[in-house]
């Protein structure tokens, strides 16, 4: 684009004011300068007026003066245990009039109750004064009450003097200094799984909450594990299957429901007979026997039955005003407006045949409009059906987490929070006033993706998050911490900055946008302590040492994968050099399984689906893999973890073995990390990975692959018990 020099300089100043980084280092080590076109597009996505020089100049003036034109800043954070602090207010008056100023303020907690006595301004202190647009202004400091309980508060202030009265409001966050970290004398370990891929003799073509309950009971009682880690359970749109591209991060994917465990199923003999019917069972068997999950067919089987179960609920409970009906009403009331709008979104989607909400009639595109409320009131029964489904998810997850703990999984379930949401989903519709349009988030070029990545997820606008008292963020953390003891934040770098890519531009043409880290960490720590949930920050990629130190101080566990823990000389780090405040594992869903790594299956797959720019890139991967396998053998040998007689050369071990798997995980178990995770795919010797980043559509069954063996077959496998015994030995030794 062509702009004059003055306009460009204003855009650069606006970029800095709004947290846009004008240069950055990508994952290949290259320093990139952000183009004017990108800056212009990102500012527009934030709602900043920049079309002309005059508009841009006014926008810059407004943002620079905002702290002098607001009575109160929008958010104050006070850390528990700190000495008394000051909160600040700005008054449009001359300092000479301060003796005539009367300031009153009050704090309300989350229940709307006033906290303590109404404050007054007897102890005001002048911090600064300045003339803004011809008006004298004073910034004043007021001592903040000490020893307030953790929580969110609403601060309201009124300032009066003979000629004027002004008022303001702010969110006050009283936060713990760290996320929840339990006392844990022994080093924990757990098993991770892609829930949809769990195969059993009883499920309906997709792993469900019953399968997960069986896995948790087995892992706790037979293996002695401490947690079960699962892929994000977020609600998806009808067109999506990726758990990392959710429609909503606040609610759950109802395809994971165990239909037969819903209480109404026991009250419906006709539905029981329908399920027992030979034709229906044959249909289920076809779905179970498929090597991949057919989401559309699973939905076609489950959804009509769920509708029938809701009808039974209405007949047996709503009509009679039973205790169960009362429990449902309580759930709906507790979830409030957000659940109601989530349900309305789905009813509107049905009305408009799952078209994007941006294509609905204009009056329905605003989730807060009168037209939307009228529509909801006209379709209350269908709306309550979707609320009922979420109630069932919450009920089954609550029981599941309790079952896991009873089976010995001391940490319960380990959940995963996707980094963002899709632009045409429920959350984007509900919270659209806080989200940027015309951009998506991703990652700049790195050694694995030379063109960068576009995840097609919509980012929040930092300033809008603050102005809305972090409501969206608070709800997101709260909903994802309800039914477990650990939460992994995917791409936790997003707590510091996100890489925004303007619509129509390549992934290499984006820029980083900074976020108010301390305030985001305050919300995270508060929700973590409230729910007693440990937080794992996925800190892979272009994460600086400074960011990792900040995470550590905030109580987040670092996320350390053996495959990335190498010295510059290509040797693997020794176990004792891993940090204690971390979760350690070998790989993740985006990387090859251990068996796939050893036999080079991932390289073959990337070649088959055309992910290599040239043959030389593939050849380099093969050379690097040979070096990595040899380095891994050397590392295992140094730790005396290889069985006697194991060849010293990787080329003499072309095939995968249970012994090698056990040795590699024993290596990771030997680290001092608080938690160690092992993937079920590795335990069962799976060769194919759940996901291949960047795979062209239809070229690979991403997020569809099932395990090759059903639970009933491998739950008594002695190799798995031997694996668990080896891990226990190493974890116990590492805690000494």
Protein Blocks (a to p, Z undefined) as FASTA:
>chain_A
ZZdfklmmmmmmmmmmnopafbdcdfkopacdddfklmmmmmmmnopafkbmklmmmmmm
mmmmmmmmpfbafbdcddehiacddddddddddfklmmmpccddddddfkopaehjaddf
klgccfbdcdeehiacddddddddehiaedddddddddddfkbccddddddddddfbdcd
dddfbacddddddfklpccfkbgoiacfklmmmmmmmmmmmnopabdcdddfbdcdfkbc
bfklcfbfkbccfklpcfklpmklmmmmklmmmmmpmklmmmmmmmmmpmbdcfklmmmm
mmmmmmmmmmmmmmmmmmnopaklmmmmmmmmmnmmmlmmmmmmmmmmmmnoopafklmc
fklmpmkbmklmmmmmmmmmmmmmmmmmmmmmmmmmmmmmmmmmmnopanlpaddddfbd
cfkbmklmmmmmmpcehiacdddddfklmnopaehiacddfklmmmnoommmmmmmmmmm
mnccbdcdehkllmmoccdddehiafklgccddddfklmmmmmmmmmmmnopacdddfeh
jddfklmmmmmmnopacdddfklmccfkopacdfklpcfbbcddfbdfkbccfklmmnom
mmmmmmmnopafbfklmmmmmmmmmmmmmmmmmmmmmnopacghiafbfklmmbccfklm
mmmmmmmmmpmbfbacddfklmnopabdfbdghiaghiacghkaccfbdfklmmmgmklm
mmmmmmmmmmmmmmZZ
